[in-house]
Amino acid sequence: MLIHLHRPADNDCFDEGRTRARMLGEVATDMYPGASWQAVESQVATDWHAVRGTSPLTWADVRRDAHAAWQVAKLEHDGRLQDDAPVFRAA
């Protein structure tokens, strides 16, 4: 399975702010275990204001980065990013 992550057209996708947003998205899966993105997005957005440091990026700027990291971390936590485990469970 291929996972395509959104990459902004500009070259600042690897700046510190976006990196912090991706880390927040990944860590949020541990902070809110078992919750859906829709259920915790507003809290993660609030958390962004606390962890963004001096980044000028707003939540709207980094939301997709945080969400992509959340999705990958959820797959990993669910055991679906293992070579010997199926990505999708049989219906």
DSSP file (Angstrom, degrees, kcal/mol; ACC not computed):
  #  RESIDUE AA STRUCTURE BP1 BP2  ACC     N-H-->O    O-->H-N    N-H-->O    O-->H-N    TCO  KAPPA ALPHA  PHI   PSI    X-CA   Y-CA   Z-CA
    1    1 A M              0   0    0      0, 0.0     2,-0.4     0, 0.0     0, 0.0   0.000 360.0 360.0 360.0 136.9    0.0    0.0    0.0
    2    2 A L        -     0   0    0      2,-0.0     2,-0.6     0, 0.0     0, 0.0  -0.844 360.0-155.8-100.1 136.4    1.3    3.5   -0.8
    3    3 A I        -     0   0    0     -2,-0.4     2,-0.7     2,-0.0    69,-0.0  -0.962   6.9-160.1-111.3 120.4    0.6    6.4    1.5
    4    4 A H        -     0   0    0     -2,-0.6     2,-0.4     3,-0.0    -2,-0.0  -0.892   6.4-162.1-103.0 116.3    0.7    9.7   -0.2
    5    5 A L        -     0   0    0     -2,-0.7     2,-0.2     1,-0.0    60,-0.1  -0.778  27.7-106.5 -96.7 141.2    1.3   12.6    2.2
    6    6 A H        -     0   0    0     -2,-0.4    62,-0.1    58,-0.2    -1,-0.0  -0.433  34.7-167.7 -63.4 132.1    0.4   16.1    1.2
    7    7 A R        -     0   0    0     -2,-0.2    -1,-0.0    -3,-0.0     6,-0.0  -0.982  21.9-122.4-124.5 120.1    3.5   18.2    0.5
    8    8 A P        -     0   0    0      0, 0.0     5,-0.2     0, 0.0     0, 0.0  -0.194  17.8-124.2 -58.0 151.3    3.1   21.9    0.1
    9    9 A A  S    S+     0   0    0      3,-0.1     4,-0.0     2,-0.1     2,-0.0   0.804  89.6  79.5 -68.6 -29.4    4.2   23.4   -3.1
   10   10 A D  S    S-     0   0    0      1,-0.1     3,-0.5     2,-0.0     0, 0.0  -0.265  89.0-117.6 -76.5 169.5    6.6   25.8   -1.4
   11   11 A N  S >  S+     0   0    0      1,-0.2     3,-0.5     2,-0.1    -1,-0.1   0.342  94.5  85.8 -90.7   6.7    9.9   24.8    0.0
   12   12 A D  G >   +     0   0    0      1,-0.2     3,-1.6     2,-0.1     6,-0.3   0.168  50.7 110.8 -94.8  21.2    9.3   25.5    3.6
   13   13 A C  G 3  S+     0   0    0     -3,-0.5    -1,-0.2     1,-0.3    -2,-0.1   0.651  78.9  50.1 -70.3 -12.7    7.7   22.1    4.3
   14   14 A F  G <  S+     0   0    0     -3,-0.5    -1,-0.3     4,-0.1    -2,-0.1   0.125  82.9 124.5-110.4  21.6   10.7   21.1    6.4
   15   15 A D  S <> S-     0   0    0     -3,-1.6     4,-2.1     1,-0.1     5,-0.2  -0.295  77.4-101.5 -76.1 169.0   10.8   24.2    8.6
   16   16 A E  H  > S+     0   0    0      1,-0.2     4,-2.6     2,-0.2     5,-0.2   0.857 118.4  56.1 -60.8 -38.8   10.7   23.9   12.4
   17   17 A G  H  > S+     0   0    0      1,-0.2     4,-2.0     2,-0.2    -1,-0.2   0.926 109.6  44.4 -61.6 -46.1    7.0   24.8   12.7
   18   18 A R  H  > S+     0   0    0     -6,-0.3     4,-2.3     2,-0.2    -1,-0.2   0.871 112.3  53.2 -67.6 -35.8    5.9   22.1   10.3
   19   19 A T  H  X S+     0   0    0     -4,-2.1     4,-2.3     2,-0.2    -2,-0.2   0.924 108.7  49.6 -63.3 -43.4    8.1   19.6   12.1
   20   20 A R  H  X S+     0   0    0     -4,-2.6     4,-2.5     1,-0.2    -2,-0.2   0.886 109.8  52.0 -61.5 -38.9    6.6   20.6   15.4
   21   21 A A  H  X S+     0   0    0     -4,-2.0     4,-2.4     2,-0.2    -1,-0.2   0.903 109.5  48.6 -65.4 -41.1    3.1   20.1   14.0
   22   22 A R  H  X S+     0   0    0     -4,-2.3     4,-2.0     2,-0.2    -2,-0.2   0.902 111.8  49.5 -65.9 -39.7    4.0   16.6   12.7
   23   23 A M  H  X S+     0   0    0     -4,-2.3     4,-2.8     2,-0.2     5,-0.2   0.909 110.2  51.2 -64.4 -40.8    5.4   15.7   16.1
   24   24 A L  H  X S+     0   0    0     -4,-2.5     4,-2.3     1,-0.2    -2,-0.2   0.922 108.9  50.8 -62.1 -44.2    2.3   17.0   17.8
   25   25 A G  H  X S+     0   0    0     -4,-2.4     4,-0.6     1,-0.2    -1,-0.2   0.892 113.3  45.6 -60.5 -39.8    0.1   14.9   15.5
   26   26 A E  H >< S+     0   0    0     -4,-2.0     3,-1.0     1,-0.2     4,-0.4   0.931 114.6  46.3 -69.1 -45.8    2.1   11.8   16.3
   27   27 A V  H >X S+     0   0    0     -4,-2.8     4,-1.9     1,-0.2     3,-1.4   0.817 100.3  69.6 -66.8 -30.5    2.2   12.4   20.1
   28   28 A A  H 3X S+     0   0    0     -4,-2.3     4,-2.3     1,-0.3    -1,-0.2   0.769  87.1  65.5 -62.3 -25.1   -1.5   13.2   20.1
   29   29 A T  H << S+     0   0    0     -3,-1.0    -1,-0.3    -4,-0.6     5,-0.2   0.825 108.3  40.5 -66.9 -28.2   -2.3    9.5   19.4
   30   30 A D  H <4 S+     0   0    0     -3,-1.4    -2,-0.2    -4,-0.4    -1,-0.2   0.809 113.6  53.3 -83.7 -33.6   -0.8    8.7   22.8
   31   31 A M  H  < S+     0   0    0     -4,-1.9    -2,-0.2     1,-0.3    -3,-0.2   0.840 123.9  26.6 -69.2 -32.6   -2.4   11.7   24.5
   32   32 A Y  S >< S-     0   0    0     -4,-2.3     3,-1.6    -5,-0.2    -1,-0.3  -0.553  86.5-167.9-129.0  65.6   -5.9   10.8   23.2
   33   33 A P  T 3  S+     0   0    0      0, 0.0    -3,-0.1     0, 0.0     3,-0.1  -0.277  71.0   7.3 -63.0 137.0   -5.8    7.0   22.8
   34   34 A G  T 3  S+     0   0    0      1,-0.3     2,-0.2    -5,-0.2    -5,-0.1   0.362  98.8 124.3  79.2  -6.5   -8.7    5.5   20.9
   35   35 A A    <   -     0   0    0     -3,-1.6    -1,-0.3    -6,-0.2     2,-0.1  -0.542  60.3-119.4 -87.3 153.5  -10.2    8.8   19.9
   36   36 A S     >  -     0   0    0     -2,-0.2     4,-1.3    -3,-0.1     3,-0.3  -0.479  23.7-113.1 -84.7 160.9  -10.9    9.9   16.4
   37   37 A W  H  > S+     0   0    0      1,-0.2     4,-2.0     2,-0.2     3,-0.5   0.904 118.3  55.3 -58.9 -41.8   -9.3   12.9   14.7
   38   38 A Q  H  4 S+     0   0    0      1,-0.2     4,-0.4     2,-0.2    -1,-0.2   0.850 106.5  51.8 -60.8 -33.9  -12.6   14.6   14.6
   39   39 A A  H  4 S+     0   0    0     -3,-0.3    -1,-0.2     1,-0.2    -2,-0.2   0.790 122.9  26.6 -74.4 -27.5  -13.1   14.2   18.3
   40   40 A V  H  X S+     0   0    0     -4,-1.3     4,-2.6    -3,-0.5     3,-0.4   0.474  88.3  99.4-116.6  -3.2   -9.7   15.7   19.3
   41   41 A E  H  X S+     0   0    0     -4,-2.0     4,-2.7     1,-0.2     5,-0.2   0.889  84.5  52.0 -56.5 -41.9   -8.8   18.1   16.5
   42   42 A S  H  > S+     0   0    0     -4,-0.4     4,-1.7     1,-0.2    -1,-0.2   0.885 112.1  46.4 -64.0 -36.5   -9.9   21.1   18.4
   43   43 A Q  H  > S+     0   0    0     -3,-0.4     4,-2.6     2,-0.2    -1,-0.2   0.891 111.7  50.7 -71.0 -38.5   -7.8   20.1   21.4
   44   44 A V  H  X S+     0   0    0     -4,-2.6     4,-2.1     2,-0.2    -2,-0.2   0.890 108.3  53.4 -65.1 -38.0   -4.8   19.4   19.2
   45   45 A A  H  X S+     0   0    0     -4,-2.7     4,-1.1    -5,-0.3    -1,-0.2   0.903 110.1  47.3 -61.7 -41.0   -5.3   22.9   17.6
   46   46 A T  H  X S+     0   0    0     -4,-1.7     4,-0.7     1,-0.2     3,-0.4   0.906 110.2  52.7 -65.3 -41.5   -5.2   24.4   21.1
   47   47 A D  H >X S+     0   0    0     -4,-2.6     4,-1.6     1,-0.2     3,-0.8   0.847 100.1  64.3 -61.4 -34.0   -2.1   22.3   21.9
   48   48 A W  H 3X S+     0   0    0     -4,-2.1     4,-1.7     1,-0.3     3,-0.3   0.897  96.6  55.5 -57.5 -41.1   -0.5   23.7   18.7
   49   49 A H  H 3< S+     0   0    0     -4,-1.1    -1,-0.3    -3,-0.4    -2,-0.2   0.790 109.7  47.5 -64.5 -25.5   -0.6   27.2   20.2
   50   50 A A  H << S+     0   0    0     -3,-0.8    -1,-0.2    -4,-0.7    -2,-0.2   0.774 120.5  34.5 -84.1 -28.1    1.4   25.9   23.2
   51   51 A V  H  < S+     0   0    0     -4,-1.6    -2,-0.2    -3,-0.3    -3,-0.1   0.472  89.5  90.8-108.1  -2.8    4.1   24.0   21.3
   52   52 A R    ><  -     0   0    0     -4,-1.7     3,-1.9     1,-0.2     2,-0.2   0.651  65.6-169.0 -73.7 -12.1    4.6   26.0   18.1
   53   53 A G  T 3   -     0   0    0      1,-0.3    -1,-0.2    -3,-0.2    -2,-0.0  -0.410  65.8 -20.2  64.8-129.2    7.4   28.1   19.7
   54   54 A T  T 3  S+     0   0    0     -2,-0.2    -1,-0.3     2,-0.0    -2,-0.1   0.282  97.6 133.3 -97.1  10.0    8.3   31.1   17.6
   55   55 A S    <   -     0   0    0     -3,-1.9    -3,-0.1     1,-0.2    -2,-0.0  -0.387  49.6-151.6 -63.4 133.3    6.7   29.6   14.4
   56   56 A P        +     0   0    0      0, 0.0     2,-0.2     0, 0.0    -1,-0.2   0.506  61.3 115.1 -81.0  -3.4    4.6   32.1   12.5
   57   57 A L        -     0   0    0     -5,-0.1     2,-0.1     1,-0.1    -2,-0.0  -0.444  57.6-143.9 -72.9 137.4    2.5   29.3   11.1
   58   58 A T     >  -     0   0    0     -2,-0.2     4,-1.4     1,-0.1     3,-0.4  -0.403  30.6-100.0 -89.6 171.9   -1.2   29.1   12.2
   59   59 A W  H  > S+     0   0    0      1,-0.2     4,-1.8     2,-0.2     3,-0.3   0.892 125.1  57.5 -58.9 -39.4   -3.1   26.0   12.8
   60   60 A A  H  4 S+     0   0    0      1,-0.2     4,-0.3     2,-0.2    -1,-0.2   0.851 105.6  51.5 -60.4 -33.4   -4.7   26.4    9.4
   61   61 A D  H  4 S+     0   0    0     -3,-0.4    -1,-0.2     1,-0.2    -2,-0.2   0.840 122.4  28.1 -70.9 -33.6   -1.2   26.3    7.9
   62   62 A V  H  X S+     0   0    0     -4,-1.4     4,-2.4    -3,-0.3     3,-0.3   0.412  87.8 101.7-112.5   0.3   -0.1   23.1    9.7
   63   63 A R  H  X S+     0   0    0     -4,-1.8     4,-2.7     1,-0.2     5,-0.2   0.900  85.0  49.0 -54.4 -45.7   -3.4   21.2   10.2
   64   64 A R  H  > S+     0   0    0     -4,-0.3     4,-2.3     1,-0.2    -1,-0.2   0.865 110.2  51.6 -65.7 -35.7   -2.7   18.8    7.3
   65   65 A D  H  > S+     0   0    0     -3,-0.3     4,-2.1     2,-0.2    -1,-0.2   0.941 112.9  44.7 -64.1 -47.1    0.8   18.1    8.5
   66   66 A A  H  X S+     0   0    0     -4,-2.4     4,-2.2     1,-0.2    -2,-0.2   0.900 113.9  49.9 -64.0 -41.3   -0.5   17.2   12.0
   67   67 A H  H  X S+     0   0    0     -4,-2.7     4,-2.5    -5,-0.2    -1,-0.2   0.903 109.3  51.1 -66.4 -40.9   -3.3   15.1   10.6
   68   68 A A  H  X S+     0   0    0     -4,-2.3     4,-2.2     1,-0.2    -1,-0.2   0.918 111.7  47.5 -62.0 -43.2   -1.0   13.2    8.3
   69   69 A A  H  X S+     0   0    0     -4,-2.1     4,-2.4     1,-0.2    -1,-0.2   0.890 110.5  53.2 -65.3 -38.0    1.3   12.4   11.2
   70   70 A W  H  X S+     0   0    0     -4,-2.2     4,-2.6     2,-0.2    -2,-0.2   0.932 108.8  49.6 -58.5 -47.7   -1.7   11.4   13.3
   71   71 A Q  H  X S+     0   0    0     -4,-2.5     4,-2.1     1,-0.2    -2,-0.2   0.914 112.4  45.9 -62.2 -44.5   -2.9    9.0   10.6
   72   72 A V  H  X S+     0   0    0     -4,-2.2     4,-2.2     1,-0.2    -1,-0.2   0.919 113.3  49.7 -65.8 -42.8    0.5    7.3   10.3
   73   73 A A  H  X S+     0   0    0     -4,-2.4     4,-2.9     1,-0.2    -2,-0.2   0.887 108.9  53.0 -64.0 -38.2    0.9    7.0   14.0
   74   74 A K  H  X S+     0   0    0     -4,-2.6     4,-2.2     2,-0.2    -1,-0.2   0.920 108.7  49.8 -62.4 -43.3   -2.6    5.5   14.3
   75   75 A L  H  <>S+     0   0    0     -4,-2.1     5,-2.9     1,-0.2     6,-0.5   0.912 112.6  47.6 -61.0 -41.6   -1.7    2.8   11.7
   76   76 A E  H ><5S+     0   0    0     -4,-2.2     3,-1.4     4,-0.2     5,-0.2   0.926 111.9  48.7 -66.2 -44.1    1.5    2.1   13.6
   77   77 A H  H 3<5S+     0   0    0     -4,-2.9    -1,-0.2     1,-0.3    -2,-0.2   0.848 109.2  53.7 -63.5 -33.5   -0.3    1.8   17.0
   78   78 A D  T 3<5S-     0   0    0     -4,-2.2    -1,-0.3    -5,-0.2    -2,-0.2   0.424 117.5-113.9 -82.0   2.3   -2.9   -0.4   15.4
   79   79 A G  T < 5S+     0   0    0     -3,-1.4     3,-0.4    -4,-0.2    -3,-0.2   0.735  82.0 122.7  75.2  22.5   -0.2   -2.8   14.2
   80   80 A R      < +     0   0    0     -5,-2.9    -4,-0.2     1,-0.2    -5,-0.1   0.400  57.1  68.3-100.0   3.4   -0.9   -2.1   10.5
   81   81 A L  S    S+     0   0    0     -6,-0.5     2,-0.4    -5,-0.2    -1,-0.2  -0.083  75.1 111.5-109.8  34.4    2.5   -0.8    9.5
   82   82 A Q  S >  S-     0   0    0     -3,-0.4     3,-1.4     3,-0.2    -6,-0.0  -0.849  70.9-131.7-105.8 143.3    4.2   -4.2    9.9
   83   83 A D  T 3  S+     0   0    0     -2,-0.4    -1,-0.1     1,-0.3    -3,-0.0   0.811 108.2  45.5 -62.4 -29.7    5.5   -6.2    7.0
   84   84 A D  T 3  S+     0   0    0      2,-0.1    -1,-0.3    -3,-0.0    -4,-0.0   0.332 102.2  76.9 -98.5   8.3    3.7   -9.3    8.2
   85   85 A A  S <  S-     0   0    0     -3,-1.4    -3,-0.2    -5,-0.0     2,-0.1  -0.945  82.7-114.5-120.5 139.4    0.4   -7.7    9.0
   86   86 A P        -     0   0    0      0, 0.0    -4,-0.1     0, 0.0    -2,-0.1  -0.381  13.9-139.5 -68.3 148.0   -2.4   -6.7    6.6
   87   87 A V  S    S+     0   0    0      1,-0.1     2,-0.4    -6,-0.1    -7,-0.0   0.883  91.0  41.2 -73.1 -39.0   -3.1   -3.0    6.3
   88   88 A F  S    S-     0   0    0     -3,-0.0     2,-0.3    -8,-0.0    -1,-0.1  -0.910  85.1-128.7-113.0 136.7   -6.8   -3.7    6.1
   89   89 A R        -     0   0    0     -2,-0.4     2,-0.1     1,-0.1    -2,-0.0  -0.601  34.2-103.0 -80.5 142.7   -8.7   -6.2    8.2
   90   90 A A              0   0    0     -2,-0.3    -1,-0.1     1,-0.1     0, 0.0  -0.363 360.0 360.0 -64.7 141.6  -10.9   -8.6    6.3
   91   91 A A              0   0    0     -2,-0.1    -1,-0.1    -3,-0.0    -2,-0.0   0.472 360.0 360.0 -75.8 360.0  -14.6   -7.8    6.5
